Amino acid sequence: MPRHTTITRDQDVLKRHLPTRWRIGRALLNTLLSAAGFAVCVLVPAGAWTWWRGWLLVLVFVIVHVFGTIRIVRFNPDLLPERARMRPGPGQPIADKVLLGAFKLTYAMMLIVSAADGSRLHVWPGPGKAVSWVGLVMFASGWWLVLRALETNAFAVRVVRHQPERGHRIVDVGVYRVVRHPMYAGLVGVMIGVPVWLGSTLGLLLAAAPIGVLAVRILVEERVLREHMSGYVEYTQRVRKRLVPGVW
């Protein structure tokens, strides 16, 4: 057996036996780093550190993710380290590599443009104040749904692939009884909620790009699952909608 393979397996064993408090600490550090990146995308384009809408959005992001991360570590302790892996996963289709990159790019562009437009550019009139608060609720609820899906599904890694080494199986409980891709459904709420809350009609139009990428990625993921997962076809017959109940 190659030496590097042995080292990798030993490291994985050590990670699995870390005390819960260390797991939570590491996960929260990663969460704060993600929050910092989110804050940069929202606050820097605004050009004003006193923009309260941007700060409130960041605060909601931090609160929801801190509580969600703690629950994920308790219920799915191996998932976050698996999602944190930077190297490509074995068996990941080329199409998914392209789509994942496209999603990251279009999502970041939506955040940056929404912040710049909502704070100072005002290319088009934004949603009214009452409607904007609905956007904040959609943002928080969307992230709650994403984190709830991660708490429920131990196989929700970042890349599309079959995971036989992790005992990959169909998850059909909790939010997965409502739609087949609740994590993506939550992200749709997030991507609509951000520009609505920040008051950017231009950002709302740009949100169509990452949402469209997610829709295509769902089709790629379902093709992989149908090919490799016994019982997935039956699951699609029980839970007929992919993203939005009663729609698609």
Steps between C-alpha positions, in 0.01 A plus 500: 500500500644847410623695798293812419182288498581366847562852631173626355305215661673557835407868484139410424491267801639774724238745373221256575618466859542869578298612804174672416620835636798494263276409208267788585792740542647411163160516331423839654837633384414396143157660545653830608738490203201448270322788673805720445498420128127570486552831681769605252267432205221704662673787681796587278295565182268723705788743558362594842570312823194656661250334264265341750322271254829337407603454863163353596524254213845392620375472859210275395745288298723454806218420743330243276828333404638481855192322633468286189868399509477388862202279418671353193808406704281327757283308254741453205852536646681373186317715247664840543859366477393316184347817355815695590720283277642718223619226263257368236295202610548166327232433244393863466366556146675765291164671456472544876847654522396758242163563663648533848745762376225682312280505809773646722575770243139602432408489869792730590407736217142514620614589854743770385263662251207489745709673766639767266164566336293494818732732690613763247435427130121455499488406130127431530255567783523227762224317688304694761598494866232249598599265219868531590434353844345200326835463325682485833260231621559303178876533550488369858245227420698391196819453699302322773373254238852449360640426845203279586570294189867465601393396848277230352712372212847369587579462128438862396859569393598792279549299182267271311627144533411154624657438842525121553797546737266689735211253476297725273125442529175676416386757758123539497420644843446850634514771235581234240140383527383833356735552203794297370749787520414710806850646524469647152148620583644689795769654282233629262339680794838644596575626150161667465506635853837677475417749220146552628629591848782717364259680267655399167276418206813448289629245751165324494529460123856370534380241753346313206851393394605301812146367537514374141838337566354320804210373291738349245716356778196325644455315171868393501476385861183302440657325202789386721266387777276308261802318357668409829240501779255214527166631620542851366243452223248383762586807710424729205160335473426567868636856499413630155624859516867591484509857626162667560197307633225485238716670232824317405 
